Amino acid sequence: MNKHTIIGLVLIFALFIGYSWYISPSKKELEEQRRVQDSTRLAQLNKIQDSLSTVISVQETNEEIEKENEKETASLDTMDKHQQLSATFGAFTNASISTEDEAPFIVENDLYRLSIARKGGKIESVELKNVRTYDSLPVVLFEGGDNTNFGIAFISNYLILNTNDLYFTPAKDYNKQSLVVSGNDSIEIAMRLYPDKSPQEIDSSSYIEFLYTIRGNDYRTGLKINFVNTSQYINRNQPNVELTWQVQLRQQEKSLKNEMTSTTIYYSDANDVENLKESPDSGDSLSYTSRLKWLSFKQLFFTSTIISDDYFSNGTMVVSIPQIQSDRLLKDMKTRLILPFTGDNPSLGMNFYFGPNKYDFLKQYKINLENQIQLGGKLISWINKYAVIPIFNFFEGFNWNYGLIILILTIIIKTVLFPLTMTNYKSSAKMRLIKPEVEEISKRYPKQEDAMKKQQAIMALYRQTGVKPMAGCLPLLLQMPILFAMFRFFPSSYELRQQPFLWAKDLSTYDSIASWDVQIPIISSFYGNHISLFTLLMTLATLTYTILNNKMMSTGGNEQQMKMMKWMMYLMPVMFLGIFNNYSAGLSYYYLLVNLITFIQMGVSRLIINENKLHAQIQTKKNKPVTKSKWQKRMESLAKQQETAAAQQRNGGFPVIKQRGNSSLHNKKKRK
């Protein structure tokens, strides 16, 4: 870049600055411009403010209009909703609308705590006091929710309504008083369902009333359903009303499977007590067309029962498995009962029983409630009712441990049965003493075709010696009803519930000393996932008794059959190990005591019975002539006929001809 270029650029820059200075306004001009701009801005702001005011005013007006429209719409919606409810609930429309205060009333006595809901006026939950579940939780028979329903269905102006869907009003403000009753006192809780005199007013002179009576020291809860001046609201041409009761029972005991098996519906017509199927994995249903006195939602150790003061005309019952599986749920129970509905102001009386399945508690009401406890049926239940339970109740009064009471009970039973044990042992001793002679007879007839002859010879020996093979079986048969009675008594005995003994924390369920979570395919289905020590000891004692008993048994007769019988006797204790492992520890403990006491009685019998002297008596009797009975003669005749038929069959179907005359002479001639 030369100097001429530089001078040219400087001149151009100077001209640009000079021109800028020349055209720039003066101070007065700047002030005037600023004044004009401020005026312009102020005018624009005023215009914007006026526009905003107009907009706000319009918005406020629109909001007011919208509010008015909303009020009108809400009023119309309310009218439409009320009309819809009126079409559904008729004269009980206002009772179908929930209130702000829907909290239930809690009332309790010495034995239980009830929750009475405003909706439906029903008992929605029951908690028993002074008892706990297997895991130390409160015993709640059932609790509120969609699965708890109790209501009377009736016809009102051609509408079918149910009190379970309507809201009751308490007759008093029960929240301001203590709803606790004790001893011989009682308290009444009145829940009333009022119809509508007009859309804005109820008719307080007409109502359906649920009147509950709670007694201080009683598991029963009284209920009177009173229809007061309801003839203009409830059709009087209906001869019956329908009562629906539905609850979902909860698990209380350790073994869910055992409790599921024992949970079902029992019912009675005041004479016979029957029940729906007891199954751990399925339900059952029944429509009963005759009169019913009571119906019970029975669990293993607790029951929820409804009892009519008069009778239920008929009923439908359903037991089902809950669709939503839970560790605390057992089964869904539902019943529909029909009650007669007569008179101007009819009153339907009934009672609930919410309590334990204890024989004495249920028996005191004298309506066969105790028959829902499984004591063995008509053939053997009398043993439990008239012998076992009285003994239990007697020693229970001393506050002794139930393990000790079971020991005393076992000693009493085995002492009463000792004469039968002696008879059985004596018969076994006789069989053992003639065992060598029986074996000798078996050696004389080794062939299969001589089986009849061998059997005849053995029977003849029995007659000569006075041995009766069935004499040992009879005492065992006589003891079987007692064994079956105990099998029913211990798992159903409420007295044993949560009673500890030695290592067992609860004699009413299995005593687990070890458990595991792994599911072993065959073992888990047969044995389970735990070890019950009482069951294991019982099995060992039974095996020991079986071995000793087999050593004393005679091996006369069919050796193959005897071997099979012995193996069956060894197999039975193993089967018991799987069966009793999930049963009551009290039952296994009882059978263990039976075996131990039997060992002692066997030793006593051996000391009492002198086998040398008994053998001498057998031999003496053997030499005496034996008078044959008609039955023995008939059996011998039958045996001869069978022998003749067998010989004829060996002869090709031709009759066997006996040779007559001098057979020896004929044989000599033939030889010559």
Beta strands, then each sheet from edge to edge (+ up, - down):
strand 1: 105-108
strand 2: 112-116
strand 3: 123-132
strand 4: 138-142
strand 5: 149-156
strand 6: 159-162
strand 7: 169-170
strand 8: 186-193
strand 9: 196-198
strand 10: 201-202
strand 11: 207-215
strand 12: 220-228
strand 13: 240-250
strand 14: 264-268
strand 15: 273-275
strand 16: 284-288
strand 17: 292-298
strand 18: 302-312
strand 19: 314-320
strand 20: 329-340
strand 21: 347-356
strand 22: 512-515
strand 23: 530-532
sheet 1: 1+ 2- 3+ 4-
sheet 2: 6+ 5- 13+ 20- 19+ 16-
sheet 3: 7+ 8- 11+ 12- 21+ 18- 17+ 14- 15+
sheet 4: 9+ 10-
sheet 5: 22+ 23-
end
